[in-house]
């Protein structure tokens, strides 16, 4: 009895210490953000922007309120993830004000909506385990959400994956990614033993039967097919990579990864010959200079911007990111590298690495298999998205047209990533992750 009470007291003390650290880090982030907003207010990036200081203060206050709320309710979610997210969002808002204040104001509204979604997620789904009982509901809702844009969607940036709701547009695939992770976590845990050991021998390989891998393949295949029809290649690649990651984490069988990569290469080859937009992106990736006056212009300007930034950057407001089309969405990382240099770009990458490290730690610490696999999938989802878009703007991979999490302009992406953060925090709350 005494040991149980001591354990509760220690957990409570750890929670309070974590929340205090969280508050300090958010305050430090606030100083960083307000410095950028003050420069904008004084006209460092052109004409003075009077709204910058007010929105900066409101953003810092919103993050602090969330942390205070968790402290009052005894919430024990990871104490580093919210400050990291605040730092990424702050960088995004500052640069959006520098690039186009109209987009910055809209992003601020979406940021507030995202924080509300975060609080609701940590409040309503704090008992994460019950979510494992609804895997086929996730599959059904996810497929419906992906089908709707095919018939009723509007095309933006070459992808028909948006629903026009009048006041704003919504991209369902951003939210379906979370449903896919929950479905896979539930299904893989339920069939983990069979998928790992197999039931049928095929030469030296032991493979599961159709009843085990069938629903998995159908769900995954239909999702990818719908995304191809929408021309949303970025989301398709994220789905595929997350699928392979979770299967490997659940089974520890490299065969599934190799087989999946083989299917990907074969499918990519078929898409290259069947779809003009796929062929155009691959050709532009291989040699953007040949197409610099049309399809290669965007990537070429991105490379020019990153190169001109050097190590220390040109200085805030002193670059020319406006030469890059859609710089506020797909290419905001290029603008950061131009004005903050290699050090600034590396800092952003390090923040994502710390985020991923904390996510992996959460997955390792939790004792529930469903929660562990879900944490792995959610962490992989964010890591893969960040890797793909940074690789695209630096010409490491073909450009896919997705957002940089928490930084790029995009309401659907921002709110979905805050929900993702909420689920990760709920898993860490149960595991009492220390610093």
N, C-alpha and C positions, 0 to 999 in steps of 0.2 A: 504493500500500500504506500509505504514511504517512498519507494523507488519510483512508483508511478507518479506521485505528486511532484517529486524532484524532476522527473522527465518533463512534466507539463510546465514547471517553472522555467526549466532551461530552454524549452521551446519558446515560451513566451518572451524570455529575455532575448533570445536570438532574433525573434520577430521584431521586437522594439529596436534592437541595435540595427537590424537591416533597414527598417523604415527610416531611422535617423540618417543612416548613410545615404539612402535613396534621396531624402530631402536635400542633403548637402550637395549631392551630385547634380540634382535638378537646379539648385540655386547657382551652381557653377555654370551649368548650361545656360541659365538665364543671363548671366553676365556676358557669356560668349555671344548669345543671340542679340542682346541689346546693343552690344558694340557694333555688330553689323547693321542693325536697324538705325542706330544713331548716324552711321556713315551715310546710309540711304537718306535719312532725314536732312542731312546737310548737303546732299546732292553729289555724293562721291561717284554715283553712276549716271550722272547727267542732271536732269532737273530734280529739285528736292521732292521727296515723297513724304508728305505730312502724315499719312496713314500708317507708316512703318512702325513708329514708336508705339502707337496705341495697340496695333495688332501684336507686336512683340510682347508687350506687357500682358495682354490678354492671354497669349499662348503660354507664357511662363506661369501665370496664375492658374490656368486650366490644369496644367500638369501637376502643380503643387496641390491643388484641390483634390485631385485623384489620389495622390500620395497621402494627404491628410485623412481622407475618407478611409483608406485601407488601414491606416494607423489606428483610427478610432474603432473600427470594426474587428480588429485583431487579425487581419488578413496577413498570411505568411508567404505570399508569392515572392519569387526571386527579386532581390533588391537592386539588381544591376540592369535588368532588361528595360525597365521604364526609363531610366536616365539615358541609356544608349539610344532608345527610340526617340526620346526628346531631343537629343543631340542631332540625330539624323533628320528629324522633322524640322528642327531649327535651321539647319544648313539648307534644306530644301526651300523653306519659306524665304530666307534671306536672298537666295539666288533667284527665286521666282520674282521677288520684288525688283531685283536688279534687272531681270530679263523682260518682264511684263507684269506690272502691278495688278492688272485686271485678273490675271491667272492666280496671282498670290492671294488676292482677296477671296477668290473662289476656293482655293486650297485651304485657307484658314477656316472657312465654313465647313468644308469636308473634314478638316482636322478635329473640329469640335464634335461633329457627328461621329467620328472615329473614337474619340475619347468616351463619348456616351455609350457607344457599342462595346468598348472595352470594359467599362464599369458594369454594364448589364451582363456581359459574358462572365465576368468574375463573380457576379452576384447570383445569377440564375443557374450556372453550370459549374459551381464550385465542387459539387460531387460528380466528378468526371466519369466515373465507372458506368453509370446507367446508360451512357450514350452508346455502349457496345451492343445494346439490345435492338437497335433500329437500323441495321446495316442496309436492308433492302429498301427502306424508306429513303435513305440517303441516295441510293442508286436511282430510284424512281424520280425523286425531286431533281437530282442532278441532270438526268437525261432530259426531263421536261425543260429545265432551264437552258440547256444547250440547244434544244430543238427550236425554242421560241425565236431566237434571232435569225435562224435560217429562213423563216417565213415572214416574220414581222420586224426584223432588225434593219437598222440603217448602217451604211458603210462609212467607216472613218479610218483614215490611214491605210486603206486597201483591205481592211478586214471587216467583214459583215458580222460583227459580234456585239453590236450595241442595240439596246432597246430605248427608244425615245419616249420618255414619260412626261413630256411637256416641259416642266420646270427644269428637268435635268435628264441626262442620259445615264443608263446603267449598263455595265458589262457583266452579265451573269457568270461568265467563265471564271472571273476573279473569285467569286464565292463558291463556285462548284469545286474549285481546287481543294477547299477545306473539306467539303463533303466527300470527295474522293479519298482523302487521307483517312477520314473516320470510317468509311466503308472498308478500305483496305486493311486498316488496323483490326477491325472486328472480324472480317472474313479470314485474314491470315492467322490470327490467334486461334480461331475456331478450328482451322484445318492445318495448323502448324506441324503437328506430328506427321501427318500423311504427306504433306508437301516436302518435309525435310527428309523423311526416310523413303517415301515412295511405296507403291503397292504392286507395281508391275516392272519386270526386268526387261530392258531393251539392250541386249549385249552386256556391256559392263556398267550400264546406267540403270538406276532404279527410279522410276518415274511414277507420279500419282495418276489416278484415273481421271476420265473426263468429268466425273461428278465433283471432283475437287477443283480442277483448274478451269472447268467450263464457265461457271458464273464469272470468275475473275477475268477470263479472256474476253467474254462477251461484253462486260461492262467497260473494260479498257478499250477494246476495239471500236465499239460504238462511239465512245467519247472522242477518240482520235479521228474517226471518220467524220463526225460532225464538225470538229474543229478544222479539218482540212477543207470541208465545204464552206466554212466561214472564212477561210484564208487566214485563220489565226494561228500561224505557224509557231509563234512564241509560246502560246499556251499549250499547244500540242507537244512541244519539246519538253516543257515543264512537267506535264502530266506523265509523259513516257519516262523521264528521268526519275521522277518521284516514285513511280510504280516499281522500277527496277531496284531503286534504293531500299524500299520497304520490303520487297520480296527477299532481297539478300539479307537484310537485318533480321527478318523473321526466320529464315531457313539456313542461313550461312552456306548456301550452295552457290558456288561461282558459276555452275553450269547455266543457271537461270539468267545470270547477267550476260554471259557470252551468247546464249541463244537469243536473248532480247536485243543485244547489239547487232547480231546477225540479221534479225528481222528489221531493225532500224535501217541498216545499210541498204538492205533490199528495198524497203519501202521508200527510202530517200531517192534511190535510183529510179524507181517507177515514177515518183512524183516529179522528178527532174524532167522526165520526158513527157509527162502528161499535162503538167501545169506550167503555164508561161511565167506566172509570178514567182514560182519556186526557181525556175531556170534563171530568171533575171537576177534574183538575189544571190544565187551561187556564183554566177558570172561576175557580178559586181564585187563580191567578196574576193574572188581570185585576182581580179585586176580592176580596181575602181578607177584608176587613172585613164583606162581606155574609154570609160563611160562618164568622165568627169563633167560633161556638159548636160547629162540627164540623170540616169539612175545612180551613177557613182558620185554625184556632186555632194550629197549629204555626208557620206563616209569620208570623202576626201577632205572636206572642210573640217570634219571632226579631227582627223589626223593632223591637219595644219594647226588647229587650235591647241591640241595636246602638246605638239612639238614646240610651239611658240611659248608655252608656259615655262618650259625648262624645269629647273629644280624648285625655285622659289615662287614662280608665277609672275605674271605681269603686274599684279596688284589688283585689289578689289575695285571693279568698275573701270579698269584700264584695258581690258581685252576687247575682242570683237566677236563675241559669241553669236551676235545677231546674224552673222553670215551662215550659220548652220540652221537649216530648216527644222522645225519641230524641236528646237533646242530645249524647250521647257518640259518636254516629255521624255522622248527616247534618249536625247543627247545632253541631258543636264550634267552628266559626269564629265563630259568634254569641257563644258563651261567652267566647272570647278577646277579641272586640271589646268586650264589656261590661266585663270586668275589666281589660283592658290598653288599652282605648280605640282611637281611630282610629290612633294611632301603632303600637300592637301589631298590629292587623290589617294595616296597611300594611307592617309589617316582615315578616309572613308572606308577603304577596304579593311583596315584593322578593326574598325567598329563592327563591321559585319562579321569578321572572324571571331570577335569576342562574343557577339550575339549567338553565333553558331556554337561556340564552345560552351556557353551557358545552357543552350538547348540540349547538347549532347550530355552535359552533366546532369540535367534534369532527367533525361531518359535513363541514365545509368543508376541514378539514386532511387527512383520510384520502384516499389515492390510489385506493382500491378502490371501484368504483361500487356494488357490493352493500352494502358496509359503510357507505358514505355515505348511501345511501337508507334502510338499516335504522336508522342513527343519527337521521336526520330523522324517521322514523316513530315510533321509541321516544320521542324528545323531544316530538313532537306529541301522542303518547298521554298522557303525563303532564301536559303543559300544558293540553290540552283537558279532562282530568278535573278538574284544579284549577279551571279557569275555569268549568266547568259547575256544580260544587257551590257555589262562592263566589257565582256569579250566582244560583243557586237560593235561597240563604238570604238574599240581599239583594233578592230579587224582581226582578232584572234579567231572569231567564229562569224558566220554569216549573220547579218542584222535581222532580227526577228520582230522588232517593234513592240517590246514590252517595257514596262516602267521599272525604274530603280526603286525598290521598296522604301517607303517613307520619305523619299526625296523628290522624285519626279512628280509633275502635276498629274493627277488622276484620282478622282473621287472614289470610284469603285475599288481600285487597288488599295487606296489608303484605308478605307473602312474595313475591307477584307483582311488586311494585314494587322489591323488593331484587334480584330476578332481572333486571328491566329495567335497574337500575343496573349490575349486573354486566356485561351485554352492552355498555352504553355505555362502561364502563371498559375492556373488552377492545378495543373499537375505538380508543379513545384510546391504549391501550398500544402498539398497532402504529404509530399516527401520531406518538407521542412529543409529545403536546400540552404546550406550555409554559404558564407562568402568564399 
